[in-house]
């Protein structure tokens, strides 16, 4: 059986080629400019070559290295267009494609997990060519013994050791890799992935999560979760659901396609806690398809955040106070929930002004999630030159909200990649407990290019 490269030194050498390769290409670029080639054209070629190496190295290693690449691919929506354009295609490829395992390795895993007669006892047919190959496993299409089309998800051999090796080494080389994907700090992404990896490696736990979501959304008119037919430690067999990948809509969808996809995705993001007592916590577009009948099909339940009681009502209550302009009451509610530590003094009006850009999706009946809006938001809250910037440094993220924040941050990144227009205010009012929004003020400007930001 061919395992993933396990030795830390082997995988570190591959990862180290990223900053080293970038340095080499930078030297090449200097030579081209000295030779008279236009600086702008040289820069474009440099970014394109670097982007291709990012996909090649992270895709070959799979494991934690590829997980980081997938996380980067979600957040590309927040980066300036001139910086991210060369990376979009290559990073997006990491969302649902990677170099696959050879067939003999697949067969050996299935024999170990399902028995030596797996091909005849479990399946009517099995396609050796993977339908998708991702970070910790790949998916094959097959026909189950009862005639149903199924997806067979198979975990890469040796992936657990490879994951921790990758993430540890990536944390070490992250400070050298600033030029790989401009504007993104790989360090915090790596730290977050380390925290959740053990759950994603447990296919029995993933199968349990998927079964729970499938029960909760059974017969739902807009969201579809495939039923799990069988599972073992390293294999999950579930219903095959055909459809159009969300990544395709992001790349070339019509306005109607984008609006429908964004509405469905936002509904899943908001309704998961109420329906299933959990948040689907792996938001990259490779985990979603739009079915022929217009539903959002959801895959990959390795990362799930439990919220047994649903979203906290304080969330909707705080949003409502902010929309009413009740700065004092809003500040007090945030303090009660732990967003402001007892020792911190903060001006309520300045806090409300600081938070106003985050309220943009709630200020109009319909809102367009776009890369431009997200970039404007990032510029507003991360630039020390902006008024009230220091307010953000005095806020705290309480433990009870950490998982919600993580999932919603990634979800907003996906929504801005989709670029759809949705009735966000109405949906949030309906699905977030504690919401009691005032009437819309049509005089409010929400264009990120205007005074709002």
Secondary structure, 3 states (H helix, E strand, C coil): CCCCCCCHHHHHHHHHHHHHHHHHHHHHHHHHHHCCCCHHHHHHHHHHHHHHHHHHHHHHHCHHHHHHHHHHHHHHHHCCHHHHHHHHHHHHHCCCCCCCCCHHHHHHHHHHHHCCCHHHHCEEEEEEEEEEECCCEEEEEEEECCCCEEEEEEECCCHHHHHHHHHHHHHHHHHHCCCCCCCCCHHHHHHHHHHHHHHHHCHHHHHHHHHHHHHHCCCCCCEEECCEEEECCCEEEEECCCCEEHHHHHHHCCHHHHHHHHHHHHHHHHHHHHHHCEEECCCCHHHEEECCCCCEEECCCCCEEECCCCCCHHHHHHHHHHHCCCHHHHHHHHHHHCCCCCCCCCCHHHHHHHHHHHHHHHCCCCEECCHHHHHHHHHHHHCCCCCCHHHHHCCCCCHHHHHHHHHHHHHHHHHHHHCCEECHHHHHHHHCCCCCCCCCCCCCCCCCCCCCC
